[in-house]
Amino acid sequence: MATPVRTEGPGALAPDRPTGSVPAPRRAGGTGAVVPSGGPIARLGRVTRTAPGRLRLAGALLAVLTLVFGALTAVQVNSRAAAAQRVVRNSQPLSQSAAEINRSLADADATAATGFLLAGAEPRAVRERYEQDLRTASQLISESASRTPDSSPLRELLSKLNQQVPVYAGLVETARANNRQGYPLGGAYQRYASEQMRTVLLPAAAEFSASEDALLAADMAAARATPWAGYLLGLLALTGLVWVQLALFRRTNRVFNLGLLAATASVLAAVLWLTVTATGADTALARANREGGVPLRALNSARVDVLTARLAENLHYVARGSSGAYADLWSKTTEHLVTTNPGRETGTGTLVRAQSLAPAVAQAPLARALSDYQQWRERHTAATALENQGDYQAALDATVTAREADAAGTAEAAFAAADRELYDAAVLEEGEFRDFALGVDKDLRTAAVAIAALGLLAAAAALRGLGRRLAEYR
């Protein structure tokens, strides 16, 4: 007789499983906990089969998207703020300091030659100007070295400048001592000192200046870069918010969800803030570069050319006309300053270019500088005519003199007037740069904080808006 099978109560046996049936969920370690079957995609599929699950998934995606938009856009804008700060506090001042090193060394060389020509009658002002030029150059070299990383290739240039300035000064002092004693060797020392300046010091200073200009351009480009990632993330966040609201409208026939509307408004406000601030920063920095940066670099180049022309003029008389090299240097440099056509000056010379690029505030001093330069050339031509007639002393007196009564009519006086006007124009152009660039970094940082806060607000509002819909399923 068959034993009956119990199907109820303790010890009941489970009936045989039909063939092809789904296996029961596996229990882990005898604890009774059910281990879900399937991977993440399968679990995600089960979640999205229900309306509450889809709402939870939409809320999570919107929260992540708006938070990522706020955070990454804030980081991107803040990096531009840091670049704008570097432009104002580091790059532009260092660029101008490098240009001033170049100008100070060129001026020291021209002034030393002037003092040599005047010999024992050298005015104190000439000597003080020469010494001040060397002090300025040495101080700026030291300051630039303190701001330049040890690994930077610019350290080698600064080291060369720092080592060679005392060497040059020693040669000038030797020339000066020999000249005061009437030894012809003084002229040779002065010319050799100037050669060292033009072949060693000034090329190194010009290379350093060009490198600093390149760093300024890189920081300017970084500060003006368009935040494309922020715009893309903002567009994605807005698209997601609009899509979820349309889906809710189709399912519930409710037009508005206040939470999602607030989130949309927050993201839209952040995108608008980003657009206004980025555009304003780009406009301000572009104008700073156009009204100050580019004209100032052109003007610095013209100032060095003017000093080189003055040096050539002086060294020609130091050599007492024994070499045509300095007359050739004068012709080459003045041609580089302006291109002369009959009756007028036009072209792409450095001085003409500086005037054409100058902002309105610097136009007047540059116009006066060009007029003084014209007068200087006329006086130089007159002195050259005297020299060609064999009257060296008269030619020298027409170029530079220690007699106060005659000083106003010399080529030196016309050069000094042009140099002063160029200095005034440089101060004005540097001021224009700072006026337009100052404060851009603060505007960008304010925008970064606001965008991050709006992204957080959008995430909270989206979660709250969808949470209200989820509550209806409880």
Buried (B, 14 or more C-beta within 10 A) or exposed (E): EEEEEEEEEEEEEEEEEEEEEEEEEEEEEEEEEEEEEEEEEEEEEEEEEEBBBBBBBBBEEBBEBBBBBBBBBBBBBBBBBBBBBBBBEBBBBBBBBBBBBBBBBBBBBBBBBBBBBBBEEBBEEBBEBBBBBBEBBBBBBEBBBEEBEEEBEBBEBBEBBBEBBEEBBEBBEBBBEBBEEEEEEBBBBBBBBBBBBBEBBBBBBBBBBBBBBEBBBBBBEBBBBEBEEBBEBBEBBBEBBEEBBEEBEEEEEEEEBEBBBBBBBBBBBBBEBBBEBBEBBBEBBBBBBBBBBBBBBBBBBBBBBBBBBBBBBBBBBBBEBEEEBBBEBBEEBBBBBBEBEEEEBEEEBBBBBBBEBBBEBBBBBBBBBBBBBBBBBEBBEBBBEBBEEEBEEBBBBBBBBBEEEEBEBBBBBBBBBBBBBBBBBBEBBBBBBBBBBBBBBEBBBBBBEBBBBBBBBBBBBBBBBBEEBBEEEE
